[in-house]
Amino acid sequence: MKLLFFGDVVGQSGCEKLRSELPRLKKDLGAGIVIANGENSAEGNGITPHSARYLFDSGVDVITTGNHSLRRREIYEVLEEQKGVIRPANYHPEAPGSGIYFYDHPAFPLCVINLQGKVYMEGTYQNPFACADELLATIKCPNILVDFHAEATAEKLALGHYLDGRVSAVIGTHTHVQTADERLLPKGTAYITDVGMCGGRDSVLGVEKDKAIERMRTNLPCRFSNDPENIELNGVLLEFGKSGGKVVAVTRIRTGQ
């Protein structure tokens, strides 16, 4: 089985680019499952029922999120339905939705876990290492993918090594900048510090660069808008072996630049 994972999809333009390119990518790469981080799929940021449905209709099978997952209250009902949109598992137990999803593929059972980092991230929530231990103590699925939505590269690397051999893959999201360190860790877990984004190549993390520069140069309030031009797709292709939940190859994907 081959699985495609796409980094944070930014706004309508990112959604549209993914929809236009995904059929070709799935065919060319032989991918049978598609996961995308959709926490910025709504214009501005966050995720809405409309942007989630757009991604599903485009061929995405599971949507992970991150620190913007609960920004739009209209998504709460969708999260509660637990039909393929998840938020970080280490949020407070009273948060809507779940941080784990079992994708019902007839030939390839898959568990997707969403976790959020604590270093340089706002909010109070459970330590992701402890949360991972609790979840893995009850999961029997052989194929487990973790989307670790975190800021600090050290925290991502630490969790990758901590879970090495216990999960199939640890995929970093959040920074919107694709890193060049994709690899199989010593015990077989596929890893990349950050898979990148689906957004404007000439932007600042998907935001129109002039707006981002103005905010940083003046430190004055400025309404951001997503860059609709030169959209590129960042992701990874994971190839699983025939048994044991192990990934045998991980390849960075960058298209549309």
C-alpha positions in Angstrom: 0.0 0.0 0.0 1.1 3.5 -0.8 -0.1 6.5 1.2 0.1 10.2 0.3 0.2 12.7 3.1 -0.1 16.4 2.3 1.0 19.3 4.6 -1.2 22.1 5.8 -3.6 23.0 3.0 -3.9 26.8 3.0 -7.2 28.5 2.0 -9.3 28.0 -1.0 -6.4 28.3 -3.4 -4.6 25.4 -1.7 -7.8 23.3 -1.7 -8.3 24.0 -5.4 -4.8 23.1 -6.3 -5.0 19.9 -4.4 -8.3 19.0 -6.1 -6.8 19.6 -9.6 -3.6 17.7 -9.0 -4.6 14.8 -6.7 -6.2 12.5 -9.4 -2.9 12.6 -11.4 -0.7 12.2 -8.4 -2.6 9.2 -7.1 -2.4 7.5 -10.5 1.2 8.4 -11.2 2.4 7.4 -7.7 0.0 4.5 -7.2 -1.3 5.9 -3.9 -4.4 4.2 -2.4 -4.9 6.4 0.7 -4.7 10.2 1.0 -4.3 12.2 4.3 -4.1 16.0 4.5 -3.7 18.4 7.3 -6.7 20.8 6.9 -6.4 23.1 9.9 -5.8 26.1 7.5 -8.1 25.0 4.7 -10.7 27.7 5.5 -9.9 31.3 4.3 -8.1 33.1 7.1 -7.3 30.0 9.1 -9.1 27.1 10.8 -11.3 24.5 9.2 -15.0 24.7 8.4 -17.6 22.1 7.3 -17.3 23.5 3.8 -13.5 23.2 3.5 -13.6 19.7 5.1 -16.2 18.6 2.6 -14.2 20.1 -0.3 -11.1 18.1 0.7 -13.1 14.9 1.1 -14.8 15.4 -2.3 -11.3 16.0 -3.8 -10.1 12.6 -2.8 -8.8 13.0 0.7 -9.6 10.1 3.0 -8.6 11.5 6.4 -8.1 15.1 7.6 -5.8 16.0 10.5 -5.5 19.4 12.1 -3.6 21.3 14.8 -3.6 24.4 16.8 -6.3 26.1 14.6 -8.6 23.0 14.8 -11.1 24.6 17.1 -10.9 28.2 15.9 -14.2 27.9 13.9 -17.0 26.7 16.1 -19.0 25.5 13.1 -16.6 22.6 12.7 -17.4 21.3 16.2 -20.3 19.2 15.0 -18.2 17.6 12.3 -15.5 16.8 14.8 -18.1 15.1 17.0 -19.3 12.9 14.2 -15.9 11.4 14.1 -16.1 10.6 10.4 -12.5 11.4 9.3 -11.7 14.8 10.7 -9.6 14.7 13.9 -8.0 17.3 16.3 -5.0 16.8 18.5 -5.5 13.9 20.9 -3.7 15.7 23.8 -6.4 18.4 24.0 -8.6 18.5 27.1 -11.1 15.5 27.2 -14.0 17.9 26.9 -12.8 19.3 23.5 -15.1 18.3 20.7 -14.1 15.4 18.5 -11.3 12.9 18.8 -7.6 12.7 18.2 -7.6 9.2 16.7 -9.3 7.7 13.7 -9.4 4.2 12.4 -9.7 4.3 8.6 -11.7 1.4 7.4 -9.8 0.2 4.3 -10.8 -3.3 3.4 -7.2 -4.4 2.6 -5.2 -2.1 4.8 -6.3 -1.3 8.4 -4.9 2.2 9.3 -4.9 4.2 12.6 -4.3 7.9 12.3 -3.2 9.8 15.5 -3.1 13.6 15.7 -0.8 15.2 18.4 0.2 18.8 19.1 3.6 19.9 20.5 4.0 22.0 23.6 7.3 23.8 22.9 6.6 27.4 21.6 2.9 26.5 21.3 0.1 28.4 23.1 -2.4 26.5 25.3 -2.5 24.0 28.0 -2.8 20.4 27.1 -1.4 17.0 27.9 2.2 16.2 27.2 2.3 14.5 23.7 4.7 11.8 24.8 2.4 10.7 27.7 -0.6 10.9 25.4 1.1 8.8 22.8 1.9 6.1 25.4 -1.7 6.0 26.6 -3.1 5.7 23.1 -0.6 3.0 22.0 -1.4 0.9 25.0 -4.8 0.3 23.6 -4.3 0.3 19.8 -4.1 -3.1 18.1 -3.9 -1.8 14.5 -0.6 -2.8 12.8 -0.4 0.4 10.7 -0.2 3.6 12.7 0.5 7.1 11.4 1.1 10.1 13.7 0.7 13.7 12.6 2.7 15.7 15.1 1.7 19.3 14.8 4.5 21.2 16.5 6.8 24.2 16.2 10.2 23.0 17.6 12.3 20.7 15.4 13.9 19.2 18.5 10.5 18.2 20.0 9.5 16.6 16.7 12.8 14.7 16.4 12.5 13.6 20.0 9.0 12.2 19.5 10.0 10.5 16.3 12.8 8.7 18.1 10.6 8.0 21.1 8.0 6.3 18.9 10.5 4.6 16.6 9.5 1.0 16.1 6.2 1.6 17.8 4.4 3.3 15.0 4.7 3.2 11.2 5.3 6.9 10.6 5.7 10.2 12.4 4.9 13.1 10.1 5.6 16.7 11.3 3.3 19.5 10.4 2.7 23.2 11.3 5.7 25.2 10.1 4.6 25.1 6.5 8.3 24.7 5.4 9.2 21.3 4.0 12.3 19.8 5.5 14.9 17.7 3.7 15.3 15.0 6.4 12.8 12.3 5.4 14.1 8.9 6.4 13.5 5.6 8.1 14.6 5.7 11.7 16.8 2.9 13.1 13.8 0.8 14.2 11.9 1.3 11.0 9.6 4.3 11.6 9.2 6.7 8.7 10.0 10.3 9.7 10.1 13.8 8.4 10.3 17.0 10.6 7.9 18.9 8.5 6.0 17.9 5.4 5.4 21.5 4.3 2.2 23.1 3.0 -0.1 23.3 0.0 0.0 27.1 -0.5 1.6 30.0 -2.4 5.3 29.4 -3.2 6.1 33.2 -3.1 4.2 33.8 0.1 5.1 33.8 3.8 3.7 30.5 5.0 0.8 30.8 2.6 0.0 34.5 3.5 0.5 37.2 1.0 4.1 38.4 1.6 3.4 42.1 1.6 0.9 41.7 4.4 3.3 39.5 6.4 6.2 41.9 5.9 4.0 44.9 7.0 3.1 43.1 10.2 6.6 42.2 11.1 8.2 45.5 10.0 5.8 47.7 11.9 4.3 45.4 14.6 1.0 47.0 13.8 -2.3 45.2 13.2 -2.7 44.0 9.7 -5.4 41.7 8.2 -3.7 38.8 6.5 -5.0 37.3 3.3 -3.8 34.0 1.7 -1.7 34.2 -1.4 -3.7 32.7 -4.4 -0.7 32.6 -6.8 1.9 29.9 -7.7 0.4 27.2 -5.5 2.7 24.3 -4.8 1.8 21.0 -3.1 4.1 19.6 -0.4 3.8 16.1 0.9 5.3 12.7 1.4 4.7 9.3 -0.2 4.9 6.4 2.2 5.2 2.9 0.8 4.2 0.1 3.3 5.5 -3.4 3.2 3.3 -6.4 2.9 3.3 -7.2 6.6 4.1 -5.8 10.0 3.0 -2.2 9.7 6.5 -1.1 8.4 7.1 1.6 5.9 9.8 0.5 3.4 10.2 3.8 1.6 9.5 7.5 2.3 9.7 10.1 -0.5 9.2 13.8 -0.4 6.6 15.3 -2.8 6.8 18.8 -4.1 4.8 19.8 -7.1 3.4 22.9 -8.8 6.3 25.2 -8.1 
